[in-house]
Amino acid sequence: MHKKLCLLHANCQGEELIVLLQASSAFNSSYRIVLRTNYTHEHVSAQELSECSVFLYQYLDDTWGELSSQALLRRLSPSALALQIPNLFFKGYWPFWTSHGPIDFNDSLLNRLIDEGVPKPAILKLYLHSDINNFIDLKASLDETIAIERQKEAHACVKYVDYGLRLWKKRMIFLTINHPALCLLVHMAQGILEALDLPPLSEEELRLPGFQGDFPSYTNFELPVHPQVAAFHGLEFGGPQQTYAVFTRRMTFEQYISRYIDCRQSGMDGDFLGYLQLV
């Protein structure tokens, strides 16, 4: 049987979505799916755009040029179904995260203290034991990230914010700022199947071996949560003794930021994730 082409233009979340969508017998019997990774600027060919029956995409603005969503949509076959899917992102657990800085998973307060030359013992004391609401409004930070996600989901075929807010205090629904946990990925896959008028993934399909152990593929790294953030928001996890998967070992938040400081102060900023796997 000839399978229709489903073209997926997405970030690393797309790799996980493919596993889930292909687990659906209904989807798999009708579609073959091809991922073109957006953040690596992977080329999307004219042939793929003209042949695809379903185009799933995470929105990219016009600064992306020929890979922007509008540019790709203009090149689609008129008969193709185009569905914008969520680009899941959440700062609620990590209010100091910033995209600006020299290190992986930059922390704006830690970077400020390190750049000012504050000695490590003083940084640890200040960062761990001072009231961090003196440095950031935790409620306002949470409200801001939720508002941004609501704006994004308004244009997507899957609504996810309310679902995530029902769970985020009970379990860690994001492993890093843009790596959703399995529950959110399943929710997104189910929403895509519904938009395609296909049945949801069954319990049997969700028990497939690929969903155990190393699925999602990035579960070997969980970005630790500041215990004060956990306490402020009433999370059911995230206390001072909570440990997180940091590649081959588990670390508390204090152990993680100790290594963050060491990495920056030793001048190895460029490969913090590599540094974490060594020390």
N, C-alpha and C positions, 0 to 999 in steps of 0.2 A: 504493500500500500504506500502510495506517495504521501510523504509527510510535508506539511506546510512549514515554512520557515518562520520561526519566532526570533527576532533580532533583539538582543538585550544590550543597551548602552548604559553602563553603570560602573560604580566604583567596586571596591573589594566585596561589598555586600552582594554583588551579583554572583560571585562564585558560590556563595551559600544558597542563594535563591535557585540557582540551576539544580543543585542537588535536590532541593525540595520539590521543585516543579517536575523534575524527571521522576520523582518517586510516585507522582500521580499517574496512575494507569490511563486515566482519561486524557490527560495532557499529553502523555508520552505516545499514545496511539495516534494522535493527530498532528503533533508538532515535533520538529527537531529545533533545538535552541542553540544559538550562537551568541557568545558574549564578546563584546568589544569594550575593553576597559577604558573608561573615560579619562581618569587622571594620568594615565600613561600616554595619552594622546594617540591611542591605537587607531589606525586608519579604518574608516568605514567605507567600503567600496560602493560605487554606484550600482553594481549588480546586486549586492545584498539589499540595498534600499529599494530597488525596483522589484525584487523577487519576494521580499518578506510579506507575510500575511498579517503578522502582529509585530508592532514595534513598541517595546517596553523601554522607557528611558527615564533617567533621573535628570532633572532640569539643569541645563548649563546655559548661562547668559551669553550675550553677544560677544563678550571678551574672549570666548573660546573660538571665534572665527568659524571656519568650516565645520568644526565639531560642536558648535552651539546647537542647542535643541531646535531653535527655529530654522537654522540652516539645514539640518538633517530632515526636519519635517517637510520642508519645501521640496526635497528630493525624493520623498516617499512616493510609492505608487498610490494613486487616488483610491484604490480599493483596499489599502492596508488599514488595519485598525491600530491607531496610536493611543497608547495608554501611559500617562505619566505616573511613575511609581515613586514612593517616598525615598528620600535620601536621609536616612535616620541619623540623628545627631542629638546629643544631650550633654549639657554642662552641669546639670543639677548636682551630680556627685563631686564635680571637680570645678568649683567656682573660680579658681585661680588659673585654670588652663588658658593658654593663649597660643595663637598661631605665630606669634612674633618672638623670636629668640633663637639661640644657637643649638638647642638640644632637643631630643625627641620628647614629646609631651611636656612642653615648656610650662613652668609654673611661674606666673608673673611675680609673686611675692618672693619666692626663693631666688629667682634671678635678680631681683632688685637688691636683696640683701647680699648676695654673692658679689654682684657688680660693685657694690659700695665697699667691699673689702671687709665685711663683718666676719670675724673668726667663726669657724664651724660650731664650737660649743655654744656661742651666743645665738647663732642662727637656730640651732635645735631648740634652745630654751625659748626663744621668742616665738618660733613658728609652732611649737607643740603646746606651749603652756600659756601664751598670751591669748586674750580673747580675739579670735580672728575677725569678729564683727567690727573691730577697730580698723581693719584694713579693707573690708569689703562688706557690703550689705547682702547677707546671705539670702534673705527673702527676695530682695529686688533682683538678684542674680538668677534665682530660680524662676521668678516670674518672667524675666526676659527670655530665657531659653525656651520656656513653654510657649510664649507668645510667638517666637520665631517659628517653632515647629507647627503651630496652628496656622500661621500664614502659609507655610509650605504645603501642609496637608489639604488646604482649601482647593488646590489645583490637582491633587493626586487622586488616583482611583481607589486608594485604600486609606481609610481613616484610622489613625493609630494613637493619637495623643491621649484620648480618654482611656483607652485600653492600657497604655503604659502607666498612666497616673494611678490606675487602680492597683498596680503591682509594684511600683518602684520602691516603696518603703518596705515591702515584704521580702523582696529578693533583688539581686543586682541584675537589672534588665539591660544594662549596658556594661561591657567589659572595659571599654575605653570610650572616649567621647564620640567615636563614630563606628564602634563595633557592637552592634546589638546582640544580645543573648538569644538563644534558640527560641524562646517564647515569642519574641518580637518578629523574628524571621519567619516562624510558622504563621503568625498572624498576617504578615505581609503576603506570604505565598497563598494563604487561603483567600485573601482579598483579591489577588490577581486571578485566581481560578474562578471566583465568583464573577468578576468583571468579564471573563471569557465564557460565561454561562456553562462552566464545568463544575462537577461536584467537588466538595472539599476533600482534602486529604483524609483518608480513613485512619482509624487507630492502628490498623494493621500496617498501612503504608508508613505511618510515623514510627513504627517499631523497626524499620529497616536498619541493618547493621551500620550503615554509613552515618547514622545519627547518634551513634554511641562513641564514647572515647574522645576522638579528636574533632568532633563536629560541634560547633563551627570550627573552622581550621585555625582560628586565632585564640582558642581557649587556653593556650599555654601562656598567655599574658593577660593578667587582670590589673588594671591601673588602680593602685590602692587609694582608699577614700580616707580623708582626714577625719579622725574620730570626732572632732568638734562639728564637722559638717553632718556626720551621722547623728550626733546627739541633737543638734539644732532641728533637724528635719524629722526626728523620731524614727530613724531607720531601724529595722529589726536586725541589722548587721552593722559592721563597721566600727566596733569598739577598738580600744587600744591594743587588745590582744588578738584581734581578727587577723588571720593570715590570708595572703592572696597568692595565686599562681604567678610566679615570675620566672618563666621558662622552667628550668629543672629543679627549682626549689620554691619554697613558700616563704613569704616575708610579711612582717607587720608593716604598717605605714611608716613607723619610725625607722625601721631597717631600710626601707625603700628610699626615703628622703636622705638618709645618711649617705647612701651610695650616689644619689643625685648630686649632693653637695661635693662629694669626693671627686666625682667625674668632672664636674665643672671646674673645681679648683685645681685639678691636675691637668687641665687643658685638653681633655679628651672629649669635649662636647660633641664632636661630629658623629660619634657612634655610641650613644648612650645605651641603646638596646644591646649592642655587642658587648659593651662594658658590663652590663647586668648579667650577661651569660658567663662572664669570667670571674666575677668577684662575689 
